[in-house]
Amino acid sequence: MVIAYYARRLLTSRRPPGSDGASGDVPGDGDGRAPRSPGFLAELRSGPSVSRIDVPPALQVVRLIVLVIVVVTVPFSTPHFGEGARGIAIAATLVISALAWAVWTFAGDRPRLWIVMLAVMGAAGGALAGLSSLSTAVAVGFVATVSAGARLPVEVSVAIVAETVGAFLITGIVSGTAPQALIGWTAGFIGMWAFGLTRRAYLLRAVEAEQALEQARRAHAAETQAAALAERARIAREIHDVLAHALAAVSVNLQAAEGLLDAVPDKGPELAKVVECVERAGALTKEGMAETRRAILALRDDSGGEAAGYAARPAAAAGPADPPAERLMSRLRALADEHRAAGDTAVELTVAGTPRPLGAERALTAYRTAQEALTNARKHAPGQPVSLTLTYAPDEVTLQVSNPLPPPGTQGPLAHAGAGYGLTGLRERAALADGTLTAAPADGQWKVSLTLPG
């Protein structure tokens, strides 16, 4: 019992937090002391927990082979099977041990049956070893004690070991077994139980290490997410400080210029055209500021992303009453109208196939592709007609923007505007939406083609 006490202290001190279904804190009795153990009988009645151990099929086969060896060899040992009262007792305990062993082997998913059969194995195996101490009968007691130590709480395993040793000593003394066998096999039973306790402690440490590793993984994931959010917040601040402030200043200056032009007394056709251009530039600047705000919100909001920005698009681009299948086409029509009004570029929008919803992220990718392609056409081929085609195929959706290449040697005034990363960004957007994007000259046309699944 002293060994059992210290073994229990060892195992409970290494038990991982939360392994008993509660938190890692040990509840007290109000005076700082740990609660008392419910005792063996109470724990057995409530169904003691059996540690989950995945027994390999090879080990199951070995156990069955050992059982067969015991059943085959014990009847040929002395005293012989069924001869006299001792032989009958050997036959009875052997049959009980074999049946209990067979049921115990396949009762791993039924804890109570597993424990009951192990207890029957211990008692019958101990008695069988005492009756036939010079045979393989001791294997039954060895398997019972090592399994109890490895998979049961200490109080329960102590009880099974005690009944195994008690049955062995009682039947051994009654049957006249040699004292050397009594002492040796008793030590063997206790030693196998100690080996099982070591195995249990190792398993508990493995569970604790696995839980610590999982906590470390979660902490690393949280740190990575925090770093990503911090970087996104930094980018949002940079966009706000650089682009939003610049657009706000441009908008203020355009409003001032519009006021000064309105104050001019003689408004000729050229001046009216200038006023129209200033008003259009002011509208585009305000729209750019709204897009910048949505981009900043998408960077700072981890749940909505750019899809939230697409859904929050104002009614000027897509009416709130538009069905999802029509929303992308409504936005593309509004975009084409903006480019027609902004200059002398002819933009033709064509829709082929039956429209269907693409999802917010893919629809936004298509819209951004059309927006960038139309802007590039205005910059590099001003005055050239632009064809915008949206095709709904059975398994995919294709958006193609094409315009004639400008004559050699001609260059628009906005050809060098921008950072030069527009097409790169479009390819990245397409990849994130599981699509592909190509942009290259073909047949005298500059073609930008986006293909999305769906």
VEXZATI-667662 format. One record per atom (N, C-alpha, C): residue in three letters; x, y, z. Coordinates in steps of 0.02 Angstrom, whole numbers, plus 50000, padded with zeros to 5 digits. Layout:
alaXYZ
...
END
This chain:
met500414994050000
met500005000050000
met500425006350000
val501005006050029
val501455011750028
val501675013149956
ile501835007649919
ile502015008449849
ile501445011649810
ala500835009549824
ala500255012349789
ala500175019649804
tyr500295021549867
tyr500215028649887
tyr500695033049848
tyr501335031049847
tyr501835035149812
tyr501735034949736
ala501505029349711
ala501355029049639
ala500795033749621
arg500285034049662
arg499735038649649
arg499985045849652
arg500405047549700
arg500675054249704
arg501065055949641
leu501445051149616
leu501835052349555
leu501385053649495
leu500875049549487
leu500445050149429
leu500025056549432
thr499735058149490
thr499315064149495
thr499725070449488
ser500365070249508
ser500785076149500
ser500955077449427
arg500925072249385
arg501085073049314
arg500465073249270
arg499885073249300
arg499275073149261
arg499195079849226
pro499085079949160
pro499025086149124
pro498405089949144
pro498425096649144
pro497835100549162
pro497245098949117
gly496675098149149
gly496075096849111
gly495995089649089
ser496445085049110
ser496395078049087
ser495815074449119
asp495555076949174
asp494985073649207
asp494335077049191
gly494335081249139
gly493725084449119
gly493605091049153
ala494045093049199
ala493975099449233
ala494575103649219
ser494625109349253
ser495205113649243
ser495795110849280
gly496375114249270
gly496975111849301
gly497005113049376
asp496555117349403
asp496555118749474
asp496225113149512
val496485111449571
val496205106149613
val495745109349663
pro495115107649663
pro494645110749711
pro494805108649781
gly494705113049828
gly494855111649898
gly494235110849939
asp494325109650003
asp493765108650049
asp493605115050087
gly493885120750064
gly493775126950100
gly494345128750146
asp494775123950162
asp495345125450206
asp495995124450169
gly495975124250101
gly496585123750062
gly496815116650051
arg496455111750079
arg496665104750069
arg496315101850008
ala496665097149975
ala496375093849917
ala495815089149939
pro495325087949897
pro494775083549915
pro495015076349923
arg494665072649965
arg494845065649977
arg494615061349919
ser494975055849911
ser494795051049858
ser494135047849875
pro493695046549825
pro493055043449840
pro493105036249861
gly493695033149854
gly493765026249873
gly493655021449815
phe493895015349824
phe493875010449769
phe493165008549750
leu492745006849799
leu492075004549783
leu491655009949751
ala491705016149778
ala491325021749748
ala491565023149678
glu492225022849667
glu492485024149600
glu492285018649552
leu492275012549576
leu492075006949533
leu491345007449515
arg490925009349564
arg490215010149550
arg490075015649499
ser490465021149503
ser490365026649457
ser490705025449389
gly491065020049384
gly491395018549320
gly492055021949314
pro492605019249342
pro493255022449338
pro493485023249266
ser493845028649255
ser494075030149187
ser494625025349167
val494575022849106
val495085018449077
val495475022549027
ser496135023149036
ser496545027048991
ser496505024148921
arg496405028648873
arg496355026548804
arg497045024848776
ile497125018648757
ile497755016448726
ile497565012748662
asp497815015148607
asp497695011848544
asp498135005648539
val497824999748549
val498194993548548
val498294991448475
pro498914990748453
pro499024988748383
pro498744981748371
pro498524980348311
pro498274973548295
pro498784968148308
ala499424969748297
ala499944964648309
ala499964962648383
leu499874967548428
leu499864965948499
leu499254961748518
gln498694963248486
gln498104959048498
gln498234951848478
val498574950948422
val498734944248398
val499194940748448
val499704944448473
val500164941448522
val499794939348585
arg499324943448608
arg498934941648667
arg498544935148655
leu498234934748597
leu497844928648583
leu498304922548578
ile498914923548551
ile499384917948547
ile499584915648616
val499714920548662
val499884918748731
val499314915048763
leu498694917248752
leu498114913748780
leu498084906648754
val498194905748690
val498174898948662
val498724894648694
ile499314897548704
ile499864893648734
ile499674891548804
val499374896148842
val499174894448911
val498644888948910
val498144889648868
val497604884648866
val497874877848844
val498364877748800
val498624871348774
val499104868048822
thr499534872048855
thr500074869048896
thr499874867548967
val499414871448996
val499244870249067
val498944863249078
pro498514860749034
pro498234854049047
pro498764848549049
phe499344849549019
phe499854844349019
phe500344845049077
ser500264850149118
ser500704851149176
ser500464846749234
thr500874846549285
thr500714842449344
thr500434847149398
pro499864845349430
pro499444839449418
pro499064840149352
his498874834549324
his498564834449259
his497844837249262
phe497624839249206
phe496984842549198
phe496414837849217
gly496014839849267
gly495414836049286
gly495544830149332
glu496164828949356
glu496304823349400
glu496244825649472
gly495754823049508
gly495664824749577
gly495374831749585
ala495314833649649
ala495024840249664
ala495454845849637
arg496124845049642
arg496574850349618
arg496534850949541
gly496494845149507
gly496434845349434
gly495774848449411
ile495234847049449
ile494594850149432
ile494624857649443
ala494954859749498
ala495024866949511
ala495434870349456
ile495964866949433
ile496364869749379
ile495944870449316
ala495534865349301
ala495114865749241
ala494624871549246
ala494314872349306
ala493824877649315
ala494144884549308
thr494704885649343
thr495034892249340
thr495314893549270
leu495554888449236
leu495804889449168
leu495244891549121
val494664888249126
val494104890049082
val493884897249097
ile493824898849162
ile493614905649180
ile494124910849155
ser494764909449164
ser495294914049142
ser495274914949066
ala495194909449029
ala495194909848956
ala494594913848931
leu493994912448959
leu493414916248938
leu493474923648954
ala493694925249016
ala493784932149036
ala494304935648992
trp494844932148976
trp495374935048933
trp495094936548863
ala494704931948836
ala494434932948769
ala493954938848767
val493514939348817
val493044945048819
val493424951548831
trp493914951448876
trp494304957448893
trp494684959948831
thr494924955548789
thr495304957648731
thr494894961948684
phe494254960448677
phe493834964048629
phe493344968848662
ala493464970748725
ala493014975248762
ala493334981948774
gly493794984048730
gly494144990348741
gly493704996448739
asp493154996448700
asp492715002148695
asp492145001948745
arg492164997148792
arg491654996648846
arg492024996248912
pro492135002048944
pro492585002349003
pro492364997749060
arg491724997749076
arg491504993749134
arg491614986349121
leu491414983949062
leu491534976849046
leu492284975349046
trp492684980049020
trp493404979149019
trp493684978249090
ile493454982349137
ile493704981949206
ile493464975549239
val492834973849229
val492564967749261
val492934961649236
met493044961149171
met493394955349144
met494124955249168
leu494434961149175
leu495124961249200
leu495144958949272
ala494644960949312
ala494614958649382
ala494514951049385
val494074948349341
val493974941149340
val494614937649318
met494964940449269
met495604937649248
met496104937449305
gly496124943049344
gly496604943249400
gly496464937949452
ala495834937349471
ala495654932449523
ala495754925249498
ala495474923849439
ala495544917049413
ala496254915549393
gly496614920449365
gly497304919249346
gly497754918249406
gly497634922049461
gly498024921049521
gly497904914149552
ala497264912049553
ala497114905449580
ala497414899949536
leu497384901049469
leu497674896049424
leu498434895549433
ala498764901249444
ala499484901049454
ala499654897649520
gly499244898549572
gly499374895149635
gly499264887649630
leu498794885549589
leu498664878449581
leu499174875149535
ser499424878849485
ser499904876049437
ser500484880849429
ser500884881549481
ser501414886549483
ser501994884949438
leu502064878849415
leu502624877049373
leu502424876549299
ser501924880549279
ser501694880449210
ser501624887649185
thr501364888249125
thr501264894949095
thr500654898549124
ala500344895749176
ala499744898749205
ala499874905749232
val500514907049253
val500664913649282
val500584919249231
ala500574917649166
ala500504922749114
ala499844926549121
val499324923149144
val498674926449152
val498724932049204
gly499024930449262
gly499114935449314
gly499564941149292
phe500104939549254
phe500554944749230
phe500184949749185
val499794947149138
val499424951549092
val498914955749130
ala498574952849179
ala498084956649218
ala498404962249257
thr498964960949291
thr499274966049332
thr499594971649291
val499924969949237
val500244975249196
val499714979549162
ser499164976549140
ser498634980349109
ser498284984849159
ala498184982449219
ala497874986549271
ala498314992649287
gly498964991549294
gly499404997149310
gly499445002149254
ala499394999949190
ala499485004549134
ala498865008549118
arg498275005749132
arg497675009049106
arg497165010949158
leu497275009449222
leu496775011049273
leu497065015749325
pro496625019549360
pro496865023449416
pro497195019049469
val497615021949509
val498035018049555
val497615014049603
glu497075017049631
glu496665013349681
glu496365007149650
val496115007749587
val495805002049555
val496314996749537
ser496884999049511
ser497404994149492
ser497684990649554
val497744994149610
val497974990949672
val497494985449693
ala496844986849686
ala496354981749706
ala496414975549662
ile496504976449596
ile496574970649552
ile497214966849567
val497764970549578
val498394967149595
val498324963449661
ala497984966549710
ala497904963349776
ala497494956849770
glu496954957049730
glu496554950949723
glu496954945549685
thr497354947649637
thr497754942749600
thr498264939349646
val498634943549684
val499134940749730
val498794936749786
gly498224939349811
gly497874935749864
gly497634928949841
ala497324928649781
ala497094922149755
ala497674917449744
phe498244920249720
phe498824915949709
phe499094913149774
leu499164917449826
leu499444915049889
leu498984910049924
ile498334911449923
ile497864906949957
ile497874900049924
thr497784899949857
thr497784893449824
thr498474890149826
gly499004894149824
gly499674891249827
gly499804888149895
ile499614891549948
ile499734888750015
ile499304882550025
val498674882850004
val498224877050013
val498474871049974
ser498714872349913
ser498944866749871
ser499654864649884
gly499994868049931
gly500664865949949
gly501204868349901
thr501134873949870
thr501634876649825
thr502264878449864
ala502844877549833
ala503474878949866
ala503524886349885
pro503834887749944
pro503894894849965
pro504274899049914
gln504784896049880
gln505154899849830
gln504684902149774
ala504224897849752
ala503754899749699
ala503274905049723
leu503044904249787
leu502594909349814
leu502914916249815
ile503524916649839
ile503874923049844
ile504044925749774
gly504294921249732
gly504514923449665
gly503944926049622
trp503394922149619
trp502844924349577
trp502484930449606
thr502464930949673
thr502174937049703
thr502574943149683
ala503244942549688
ala503664948149665
ala503574949449591
gly503464944149552
gly503354945149480
gly502714948949466
phe502174947249502
phe501544950849493
phe501624958249510
ile501944959649567
ile502034966649588
ile502494970349539
gly503014966749515
gly503464969849467
gly503114971549401
met502684967149377
met502314968649316
met501844974549327
trp501544974849386
trp501114980649402
trp501524987049402
ala502114986949431
ala502544992849432
ala502744994949360
phe502864989849319
phe503004991449249
phe502414994849215
gly501804992449232
gly501204995649205
gly501135002849229
leu501305004149293
leu501285011049318
leu501775015549281
thr502355012749267
thr502845016749228
thr502575018349159
arg502265013449129
arg501955014549063
arg501415019949067
arg501015019749119
arg500475024749127
arg500775031649135
ala501295032249177
ala501615038749187
ala501895041349121
tyr502195036949082
tyr502455038949017
tyr501895041448971
leu501335038048971
leu500775040148929
leu500505046948951
leu500455047949017
leu500225054449041
leu500695060049021
arg501345058749025
arg501825063849004
arg501765065148928
ala501635059848890
ala501545060748818
ala500925065048803
val500385063748840
val499785067848831
val499915075048850
glu500275076048905
glu500435082748927
glu500865086348875
ala501355082748847
ala501775085848795
ala501375087448733
glu500905083148715
glu500495084448656
glu500055090648667
gln499775091248728
gln499375097148743
gln499795103448742
ala500405103048770
ala500845108848769
ala501025110848697
leu501135105848655
leu501285107348585
leu500695110548550
glu500095108248564
glu499505111248534
glu499415118448558
gln499545119648622
gln499505126548648
gln500025130948615
ala500625128248604
ala501145132148570
ala500945133748498
arg500635128948465
arg500395130248396
arg499865135548395
arg499405135348443
arg498885140448445
arg499185147248460
ala499665147448506
ala499985153848522
ala500355156648461
his500695152148424
his501045154448364
his500555156948312
ala499985153548304
ala499485155848256
ala499205162548276
ala499095163448342
ala498835169848366
ala499355175448354
glu499985173948367
glu500505178948354
glu500555180748280
thr500505175648238
thr500535176848166
thr499955181148143
gln499355179648169
gln498775183548151
gln498835190748176
ala499085191548238
ala499175198248265
ala499685202248223
ala500225198848202
ala500715202348160
ala500415204248093
ala500005199848064
ala499685201448000
ala499205207348008
leu498815207348062
leu498355212848074
leu498725219348085
ala499285219048121
ala499685225048132
ala499965227748066
glu500195223148023
glu500455225347958
glu499895228347915
arg499315225347917
arg498755228147879
arg498555234947906
ala498575235747972
ala498415242248001
ala498935247447980
arg499565245447976
arg500085250147954
arg499975252247881
ile499795247247838
ile499655248947768
ile499055253547763
ala498545252247805
ala497955256547804
ala498135263647824
arg498565264447874
arg498785271147894
arg499155274647837
glu499595270847802
glu499965273847748
glu499495276047692
ile499005271847675
ile498535273747622
ile498145280047643
his497935280147706
his497555285847729
his497975292147729
asp498595291747752
asp499015297747757
asp499235300247689
val499355295747641
val499605297847576
val499045299147528
leu498635294047514
leu498145294647461
leu497525298547482
ala497255296947541
ala496635300447562
ala496755307847571
his497325309747602
his497465316847611
his497565320247543
ala497915316947498
ala498045319947433
ala497385320847394
leu496945315847395
leu496305316447361
leu495875321847393
ala495905322347459
ala495515327647492
ala495765334547470
ala496425335347466
ala496695341847443
ala496505343247372
val496535338247328
val496335339147258
val495595341147255
ser495175337747294
ser494465339347293
ser494335346547314
val494685348747366
val494595355747389
val494805360547334
asn495365359247302
asn495595363747249
asn495125363747189
leu494855357847172
leu494375357647117
leu493745361547133
gln493515361047195
gln492935364947214
gln493075372447210
ala493685374347232
ala493865381447227
ala493905383647154
ala494205379447111
ala494245381247040
ala493555381747009
glu493105377147029
glu492425377447002
glu492075383847023
gly492195386047085
gly491905392347107
gly492175398347069
leu492825398347057
leu493125403947020
leu492875403946947
leu492795398246917
leu492545398046848
leu491825400346844
asp491435398646895
asp490745400946895
asp490695408546900
ala491205411646930
ala491195418946939
ala491405422646876
val491665419146827
val491865422446764
val491235424846727
pro491215431246707
pro490585433746677
pro490445430946608
asp490935430646565
asp490825428346497
asp491025421046490
lys490535416646483
lys490665409446478
lys490575407146406
gly491125406346372
gly491105403746305
gly491065396146305
pro491045393046247
pro491005385646244
pro491625382346273
glu492215385446265
glu492815382446293
glu492795382546370
leu492565388246396
leu492515388746469
leu492005383946497
ala491455382946462
ala490955378146484
ala491245371046484
lys491655369646433
lys491975363146431
lys492445362246490
val492805367746506
val493265367346564
val492875366146628
val492325369646636
val491905368646696
val491655361446700
glu491455358746643
glu491215351746642
glu491775346946662
cys492385348246636
cys492955343846655
cys493115344446729
val493075350546756
val493215351346827
val492685347846869
glu492055348446850
glu491525344946887
glu491625337446884
arg491805334846824
arg491915327646818
arg492505325446860
ala493045329446860
ala493625327846901
ala493445327846975
gly493025332646995
gly492815332747065
gly492415326547084
ala491965324447038
ala491575318347052
ala492025312247056
leu492515311747010
leu492975306047013
leu493395306247076
thr493585312247098
thr493975312847159
thr493575310547220
lys492945312647222
lys492515310447278
lys492425302847278
glu492335300147217
glu492265292847214
glu492905289347235
gly493485292247214
gly494115289447236
gly494205289647311
met493975295047343
met494005295447416
met493565290147448
ala492965289147419
ala492525283847446
ala492845276947439
glu493165275647381
glu493505269247371
glu494085268547420
thr494435274047432
thr494995273747480
thr494745272147550
arg494185275247569
arg493905273647636
arg493715266247641
arg493405263647588
arg493225256547589
arg493845252047591
ala494365254047555
ala494985250047557
ala495285250047627
ile495285255947659
ile495555256347727
ile495135252247775
leu494465252547767
leu494025248547810
leu494145241047799
ala494255239147736
ala494385232047722
ala495035229747753
leu495545234047754
leu496175232247785
leu496125231747860
arg495725236147890
arg495675236047963
arg495165231147989
asp494695229047946
asp494185224247966
asp494395217347944
asp494515212847993
asp494765206147977
asp494215201447954
ser493575203347965
ser493035198647949
ser492725199947882
gly492685206247861
gly492335207747799
gly492785207547739
gly493385210347744
gly493845210547688
gly493555214647631
glu493835213647573
glu493625217347515
glu492925215447492
ala492725209347510
ala492045207347493
ala491535211847527
ala491695214047590
ala491255218647624
ala491235225247588
gly491815227447563
gly491835233647525
gly491415233147462
tyr491425227247429
tyr491015226347369
tyr490275226547386
ala490095223247443
ala489395223247462
ala489155230147483
ala489615234347508
ala489435240947530
ala489465246147475
arg489525244047412
arg489555248547355
arg488935252847353
pro488985259447341
pro488395263747342
pro487935262247284
ala487335264947289
ala486825263447239
ala486995266247171
ala487455271147167
ala487645273847102
ala487955268547057
ala488295263747087
ala488625258547048
ala488165252547039
ala487815250647091
ala487365244847087
ala486795246147134
gly486195246247109
gly485625247647152
gly485515242347203
pro485275244047263
pro485165239047314
pro484635234047296
ala484195235847246
ala483675231147227
ala483905226247174
asp484515227147147
asp484765222647096
asp484845215647125
pro484625210447089
pro484775203547112
pro485515202147107
pro485765197147144
pro486485195747142
pro486745194347072
ala486355191047030
ala486585189446962
ala486665195746919
glu486275201046934
glu486295207146894
glu486765212346923
arg487005211346984
arg487385216647017
arg488045218046982
leu488405212846960
leu489035213846926
leu488925217546860
met488415215546822
met488285218946759
met488095226246770
ser487725227646824
ser487545234546839
ser488165238746853
arg488625235846889
arg489235239546905
arg489655240646842
leu489685235546799
leu490075236246738
leu489755241446691
arg489085241646688
arg488755246746648
arg488915253746675
ala488885254446742
ala489045261046771
ala489765262946758
leu490215258046760
leu490925259446746
leu491015261546673
ala490675258146627
ala490725260046556
ala490445267046544
asp489895268746578
asp489605275346570
asp490085280746596
glu490425279346651
glu490905284146678
glu491465285546628
his491725280346597
his492275281246550
his492035284746486
arg491425283446465
arg491165287046407
arg491095294446423
ala490855296046482
ala490755303046501
ala491405306646514
ala491935302946531
ala492565306046549
ala492965308346489
gly492815305846429
gly493205307846370
gly492855305646306
asp493245305246254
asp492965303546189
asp493045296146173
thr493155292046225
thr493255284846214
thr492585281346208
ala492515277146157
ala491905273146149
ala491995266546184
val491565265046232
val491595258846271
val490975254846257
glu491055248846232
glu490495244446216
glu490495238546263
leu489935237746299
leu489855232246347
leu489405226946316
thr489655220646316
thr489275214946289
thr489245209446341
val488655206646352
val488555201146399
val488295195146360
ala488645189546365
ala488445183346331
ala488315177946382
gly487805173946370
gly487635168546416
gly487125170846468
thr486945166246512
thr486455167546565
thr486815169946628
pro486675176146649
pro487025178646710
pro486845174546771
arg487325173846815
arg487215170446879
arg487695173446930
pro487535172846995
pro487965175747047
pro488645172247049
leu489165176247061
leu489845173447066
leu490105173247137
gly489775176547183
gly490065177447249
gly490405184247253
ala490405187147312
ala490655193947320
ala491385194647300
glu491815189847320
glu492535190547307
glu492685190047233
arg492385185347198
arg492515184547127
arg492205190247086
ala491615192547107
ala491305198147072
ala491735204447080
leu492015205447139
leu492455211147149
leu493085210547107
thr493345204447100
thr493935203347057
thr493785205246985
ala493195203246960
ala493005204946891
ala492925212446883
tyr492615215746932
tyr492525222946927
tyr493195226646927
arg493645224746973
arg494295228046976
arg494695226946912
thr494625221046882
thr494975219746819
thr494725224346763
ala494055225046758
ala493785229546708
ala493985236746721
gln493975238746784
gln494175245546802
gln494895247046782
glu495355242546798
glu496055243546782
glu496175243346707
ala495835238746672
ala495935238246600
ala495685244546564
leu495115247246585
leu494855253346554
leu495315259246568
thr495585259546629
thr496055264946646
thr496685264446604
asn496945258446595
asn497535257546553
asn497405259346480
ala496805257646456
ala496635259546387
ala496625267046379
arg496355270646427
arg496345277946424
arg497055280746427
lys497495277546467
lys498175280146475
lys498605278846413
his498575272746387
his499045270746335
his498755271146265
ala498095270946258
ala497785271346191
ala497195276146194
pro497315282546208
pro496765287346213
pro496395288046147
gly495735288446152
gly495325289146092
gly495155282746056
gln495475277246074
gln495335270846041
gln494715267546072
pro494295264546032
pro493695261146060
pro493895255146102
val493505253946153
val493635248446200
val493035243746200
ser493185237346196
ser492665232146198
ser492705228546264
leu492145228446300
leu492105225146365
leu491595219546359
thr491825213246364
thr491395207446353
thr491395202946415
leu490795201446440
leu490705196946497
leu490335190746472
thr490665184846476
thr490385178646449
thr490285173646505
tyr489655171146510
tyr489485166046560
tyr489465159246525
ala489985155246535
ala490005148446509
ala489735143646563
pro489615137246546
pro489335132746596
pro489765131946659
asp490425131746651
asp490865130446708
asp491305136346728
glu491275141746691
glu491715147346705
glu491415153846679
val491705159246701
val491505165946679
val492125169546655
thr492075172546597
thr492645175946566
thr492485183246555
leu492955187546575
leu492905194646563
leu493495196646518
gln493345199646461
gln493865201646414
gln493785209046397
val494335212646403
val494365219746386
val494895220546331
ser494695223246274
ser495165223846218
ser495085230746186
asn495635233246160
asn495645239546123
asn496195239246071
pro496125242946014
pro496645242945964
pro497295245945992
leu497855243245970
leu498495246045990
leu498595252945959
pro498885257745995
pro498985264345966
pro499515264045911
pro499485268645864
pro499995268745810
pro500695269345839
pro501195266545806
pro501885267145832
pro502095274345837
gly502445275945891
gly502705282645902
gly502225287245937
thr501605285145946
thr501125289345982
thr501105287246054
gln501005292046097
gln501005290546168
gln500545295446203
gly500085292846242
gly499605297046276
gly499935301046331
pro499625306646352
pro499925310746404
pro499955307446472
leu499555302146482
leu499545298746547
leu499915292046544
ala500305290946492
ala500625284446484
ala501095282746541
his501425287746570
his501895286346625
his501595287446693
ala500935288546697
ala500615289346762
ala500535282446795
gly500565282346859
gly500475276146896
gly501135272946914
ala501095267746956
ala501695264446981
ala501895258546938
gly501475256346891
gly501655250746848
gly501515243946877
tyr501125243546931
tyr500985237146962
tyr500245235146954
gly499895238246909
gly499175236746902
gly499045229746879
leu499375227546825
leu499265220746800
leu499515215546850
thr500065217046885
thr500305212346936
thr499785211446990
gly499485216947012
gly498965216447062
gly498355212547037
leu498185213446973
leu497615209746945
leu497755202246944
arg498365200446926
arg498535193246925
arg498495190346996
glu498715194147045
glu498675191747114
glu497945191047136
arg497525195847117
arg496815195347133
arg496515189047101
ala496675188047037
ala496405182247002
ala496625175747035
ala497245175247055
ala497485169147088
ala497125167947154
leu497005173347193
leu496645172547256
leu495925170347245
ala495635172047187
ala494955169847172
ala494935163447132
asp495505159747129
asp495555153447093
asp495465154347018
gly495645160146992
gly495585161446921
gly496255162846889
thr496245164646825
thr496855166246788
thr496745172746750
leu497285176446739
leu497255182746702
leu497835183046653
thr497675184946591
thr498185185946540
thr498105192846511
ala498665196046494
ala498665202746464
ala499235202946414
ala499055203446350
ala499565203346297
ala499255205746232
pro499685208146185
pro499415210146119
pro499265203946077
ala498735204546036
ala498545199045991
ala498115201945936
asp498335200745872
asp497955202845813
asp497835210445814
gly498345214245831
gly498285221445831
gly497875224245887
gln497705220145936
gln497305222245994
gln497705220946057
trp497585225146106
trp497835223646174
trp497255220546213
lys497355214346235
lys496815210646266
lys496995208746337
val496525210146381
val496565208046451
val496005203146462
ser496165196946480
ser495665191646487
ser495695188646557
leu495135188646591
leu495065185746659
leu494585179846655
thr494805174146682
thr494385168146684
thr494295166046757
leu493665165446778
leu493505163546847
leu493085157246847
pro493175152746895
pro492735146846899
pro492045148946922
gly491565144946903
gly490875146446925
gly490415147246867
END
